[in-house]
Amino acid sequence: MITAIRIEELDILLNDLFTRYGYDFTEYSKASLQRRVQRLFTLDKFPSFAEFRHRLQHDPQYFRRFVEEITVNVTEMLRDPSFYRTLRSTILPVLATYPFIRIWHAGCATGEEVYSMAILLKETGLLHKSLLYGTDINPQVIERARKGIFPVSQMQKFSENYIQSGGIHDFSSYYTANYHLAKFDNSLTGKMIFSTHNLVSDFSFNEFQLILCRNVLIYFERGLQSKVFKLFDYSLENFGYLALGAKESLRFSPIADRYRQIGKEKIWRKVHEAG
């Protein structure tokens, strides 16, 4: 019989992890987190919650596996092509007027969206004066993002997204395929900086013209969402842009009155500084 992780046990576990490793998951959506923890508990065949808890407390390598499994790393290149069409047609022409462009992909997972942005910037003649920061809580996925190597099996889907997003070249010109892997061009990776960053506990590290955090906030409770919005607001220069996922919104957030939505996409422009 499979043991079910109860909410009270989940709370104990999260408190352990904060005390032992400094990772604070307490304001993540409980229902979603419980499902993912339960999946890992079942997958690794722990006979009891006590043994699961002991392993996490005393085995840092297993804790790294825990972080990789419970943080959501589902992403793809040029996901939601209409979003990227809007970036290409409406946002990047404005950013083109800046002498230098800094873009932050927060919660970037394995980096596909960072590479998507680099391709757009290259095709609009802006990559040479841009710097893209990709951050995530999970060091394992950041290492994969840094390498710029993805399964060849994904390239067909990425290419379809690229065409629908308004791409102007052959998508395969951006990578070299070798057996089952595709490595993206150094001209793209040379403009990227990948590092770990915890949206829960870490601070702002630069001032940006564009911040993207797509499909991350849906896994946070309302209080943590508000905290992260304030971090983004502090990190975004006036008249900069903030882009969220399809099911996310600035509405009802503590910074909503300082932002104006651009068209139908989940992109907002900062039009007022904090008072």
C-alpha positions in Angstrom: 0.0 0.0 0.0 1.4 3.4 -1.0 1.7 5.9 1.9 0.2 9.3 1.2 2.1 12.4 2.3 -0.2 14.5 4.5 -0.2 18.3 4.5 1.2 18.3 8.1 4.1 16.1 7.0 4.7 18.3 4.0 5.0 21.3 6.3 7.5 19.4 8.5 9.5 18.6 5.5 9.6 22.1 4.1 10.7 23.4 7.5 13.5 20.9 7.6 14.7 21.9 4.2 14.7 25.6 5.1 16.6 24.9 8.3 19.1 22.5 6.7 19.7 24.0 3.2 18.2 27.5 3.3 15.6 26.7 0.5 12.2 28.1 1.3 9.3 26.3 -0.4 6.8 27.2 2.3 4.9 29.7 0.1 4.7 27.5 -3.0 1.2 26.3 -3.9 0.6 23.5 -1.4 -1.6 21.4 -3.7 0.9 21.4 -6.5 3.9 20.8 -4.2 2.1 18.0 -2.4 1.5 16.2 -5.8 5.2 16.5 -6.8 6.6 15.4 -3.4 4.2 12.5 -3.4 5.4 11.5 -6.9 9.0 11.5 -5.8 8.2 9.6 -2.6 6.4 6.9 -4.6 9.0 6.8 -7.4 11.9 6.2 -5.0 9.9 3.6 -3.0 10.3 5.0 0.5 8.7 2.7 3.0 7.8 5.6 5.3 7.7 9.3 5.6 10.3 9.1 8.4 12.9 7.5 6.1 12.1 10.0 3.3 12.6 12.9 5.8 15.9 11.4 7.1 17.3 10.9 3.6 16.6 14.5 2.7 18.1 15.8 5.9 21.3 13.8 5.7 22.0 13.3 2.0 22.7 16.6 0.1 22.9 14.8 -3.2 19.4 13.4 -2.7 18.3 16.9 -1.8 19.6 18.1 -5.2 17.4 15.4 -6.8 14.5 16.6 -4.7 14.9 20.2 -6.0 15.1 19.0 -9.6 12.0 16.8 -9.2 9.7 19.3 -7.5 10.6 22.5 -9.4 8.8 22.6 -12.7 11.2 22.5 -15.6 8.7 22.2 -18.5 9.6 24.6 -21.3 10.1 24.8 -25.0 11.6 27.2 -27.6 9.3 29.9 -28.8 6.3 28.6 -26.8 3.2 30.5 -27.6 4.3 31.9 -31.0 1.9 34.8 -30.8 3.7 36.0 -27.7 7.0 36.0 -29.7 5.4 37.8 -32.7 4.4 40.6 -30.3 7.9 40.8 -28.9 9.3 40.9 -32.5 6.8 43.5 -33.8 6.0 45.7 -30.8 8.6 45.4 -28.0 11.9 44.9 -29.7 11.5 48.0 -31.9 11.2 50.1 -28.7 14.2 48.4 -27.1 16.2 49.0 -30.3 16.3 52.7 -29.3 18.3 51.9 -26.2 22.1 51.9 -26.3 22.3 48.6 -24.4 19.6 46.0 -23.6 19.5 43.8 -20.5 17.0 41.0 -20.4 16.2 38.8 -17.4 14.6 35.3 -17.8 13.6 34.5 -14.3 12.9 30.8 -13.6 14.4 29.9 -17.0 14.6 26.1 -16.4 16.8 24.5 -19.1 17.0 27.8 -21.0 14.9 27.3 -24.1 13.3 30.7 -23.8 16.6 32.4 -23.4 17.8 30.9 -26.7 14.5 31.9 -28.3 15.1 35.5 -27.3 18.6 35.4 -28.6 17.4 34.3 -32.0 14.8 37.1 -32.1 17.5 39.6 -31.1 19.8 38.3 -33.7 17.2 38.6 -36.5 16.3 42.1 -35.4 19.9 43.2 -35.4 20.0 43.8 -31.6 22.0 40.8 -30.2 25.3 42.6 -30.4 24.1 45.2 -27.9 22.2 42.8 -25.6 22.9 40.7 -22.6 20.6 37.9 -21.5 20.5 36.7 -18.0 18.9 33.2 -17.3 18.3 32.3 -13.7 16.7 29.4 -11.9 16.6 27.9 -8.4 17.8 24.6 -9.7 21.6 24.4 -10.4 21.2 21.2 -12.5 18.9 22.8 -15.1 21.1 25.9 -15.2 24.1 23.7 -16.1 22.1 22.2 -19.0 21.0 25.6 -20.1 24.6 26.9 -20.2 25.6 24.1 -22.5 23.0 24.9 -25.2 22.5 21.3 -26.1 19.0 19.9 -26.6 17.6 16.7 -28.0 17.3 16.6 -31.8 13.8 15.1 -31.3 12.6 18.5 -30.1 13.8 20.5 -33.1 10.7 19.8 -35.3 8.4 21.3 -32.7 10.8 24.2 -32.1 11.0 24.8 -35.8 7.2 24.9 -36.1 7.0 27.5 -33.3 9.8 29.5 -34.9 7.9 29.7 -38.2 4.6 30.7 -36.5 6.4 33.3 -34.5 7.6 35.1 -37.6 11.1 33.6 -38.0 12.8 34.8 -41.2 15.5 32.1 -41.6 15.8 28.3 -41.6 15.6 27.4 -37.9 18.3 24.7 -38.4 20.8 27.4 -39.2 21.0 28.2 -35.5 22.3 24.8 -34.4 24.5 21.9 -35.3 23.0 18.4 -35.1 25.2 15.5 -34.1 23.5 12.1 -33.7 20.7 12.7 -31.1 21.7 16.1 -29.9 21.6 19.7 -31.3 24.1 22.3 -30.1 23.1 25.9 -30.5 25.5 28.4 -32.1 28.2 30.2 -30.0 27.1 33.5 -31.4 23.9 33.0 -29.3 25.5 31.6 -26.1 28.1 34.3 -26.1 25.5 36.9 -25.1 24.1 34.8 -22.2 24.8 34.6 -18.5 23.3 31.7 -16.6 23.3 31.5 -12.8 21.2 30.2 -9.9 18.8 32.7 -8.3 16.1 32.0 -5.8 13.0 34.2 -6.3 11.9 33.5 -2.7 15.1 34.7 -0.9 17.5 36.4 -3.3 17.6 40.1 -4.2 17.8 42.2 -7.4 21.1 42.0 -9.2 20.8 44.5 -12.0 18.5 46.9 -13.8 16.6 45.5 -16.8 14.7 46.8 -19.8 12.7 43.5 -20.1 12.0 40.8 -17.5 10.3 37.5 -18.5 8.9 35.1 -15.9 6.5 32.8 -17.7 4.6 30.0 -16.0 6.5 30.2 -12.7 4.2 32.4 -10.5 1.3 30.0 -11.0 3.1 27.7 -8.5 3.4 30.3 -5.8 0.8 31.3 -3.2 -0.5 34.9 -3.4 1.8 36.3 -0.8 4.9 35.0 -2.5 3.6 36.2 -5.9 3.3 39.8 -4.4 6.9 39.6 -3.1 8.2 38.5 -6.5 6.3 41.2 -8.3 8.0 43.8 -6.0 11.4 42.3 -6.8 10.6 42.6 -10.5 9.4 46.1 -10.1 12.6 47.1 -8.3 14.7 45.4 -11.0 12.9 47.0 -14.0 13.8 50.4 -15.2 11.0 52.9 -15.9 9.2 52.2 -19.2 10.7 48.7 -19.2 8.6 45.6 -19.9 7.4 42.6 -17.8 6.2 39.4 -19.5 4.3 36.7 -17.7 2.8 33.3 -18.7 -0.6 32.7 -20.3 -2.4 32.0 -17.0 -0.6 34.8 -15.0 -1.5 38.4 -14.5 -0.4 41.6 -12.8 -4.1 42.3 -11.9 -4.6 42.6 -8.1 -0.8 42.6 -7.6 0.7 45.4 -5.4 2.4 46.9 -8.5 -0.6 46.8 -10.9 -1.3 50.5 -10.9 2.2 51.3 -12.2 1.9 49.1 -15.3 -0.1 49.1 -18.6 -0.8 46.0 -20.6 0.4 45.9 -24.1 -2.3 44.4 -26.4 -3.7 40.9 -25.7 -0.4 39.3 -24.7 0.7 39.0 -21.1 3.2 41.8 -21.4 3.0 45.0 -19.3 5.0 48.2 -19.5 6.1 50.1 -16.4 4.7 53.6 -16.8 5.2 54.9 -13.2 8.0 54.6 -10.6 7.0 53.6 -7.1 5.9 56.6 -5.1 
